Structure formats: structure tokens, C-alpha cells
């Protein structure tokens, strides 16, 4: 079993979108019983809230359902539970690293490393228009495909 955690700031836009998209990719690959997927935020702004309505709507238009997800805050124990902790940007990577021991930091990476050539961050769409939510989906679909390919190559 490989356990993957996606991390953004409030856990209502980027990381739940990544969770939902990657879950669908994993299920389509027939690997749902081998990969556990979750998401969390570095801040406690929205704990218990569903994903942003715009994130849900744009995801739904592409066939992803996010409505059952609920925001939660990243905790130190997540570094024990998950094999890979994937941050959406440098700021959240740095914030998450503060909760990890030096040995655990090796599990923490930028999600976009799995989509070479598309940049290093999944931009936060919260204060923008519809195009930002579409861009998030484009990026997480690409990075999710790269992550899945990498995990399939693991012995």
C-alpha cells in the first residue's frame, strides 16, 4: 500500500481537486486497493468544510466528484502515516516541512515535479475567475498521470 497526501493552504481548492482527480486516475488504472489518497491544508481556515463550490463545479464538468470531501488541517502525524506528501507550491511545502522531522522531509515534495515542463506550482485559483479552476484541473491531471506512472514503476 502506498499512501499519498496532497497539501495546499486551506484544503478547499487545489488539494481536494488533486485528491479527486488522482483517485479517479488510480481507480481507472485498477489500483485503488494499492494506493490510499487524502488531502489536507497547512492552515485551519476551512476545517470541516466541503471543497469550494467552484472547484466542485469545474471538477464535475470533467467527471470528478469532490462533494464528499471535507477540509482538514495537516498534522505532524501525517508524516508518519503517508509515504508521499505532495505540496501544491513552495509556500505550502515550507509550511508543511515545519511539522516534519528531518528524516521525514524526504517524503515531502512539490506535486508538479511529476509534470516536468509545466512549472513548479499549482496556482491558487481562490481569488480568480473560472480559468484558474480550469488551470488547476489541467495541472493536477498532468501531475497525477506522472505520479501514477512513477508509482507503477515502483517494485
Buried (B, 14 or more C-beta within 10 A) or exposed (E): EBBBBBBBBBBBBBBBBBBBBBBBBBEEBEBEEEBBBBBBBBBEEBBEBBBBEBBBEBBEEBEBEBEEBBBBBBEEEBBEEBBBBBBBBEBBBEBBBEBBEEEBBEBBBBBBEBBEEBEEBBBBBBEEEEEBBBBBBBBBBBBBBBBBEEBEEEE
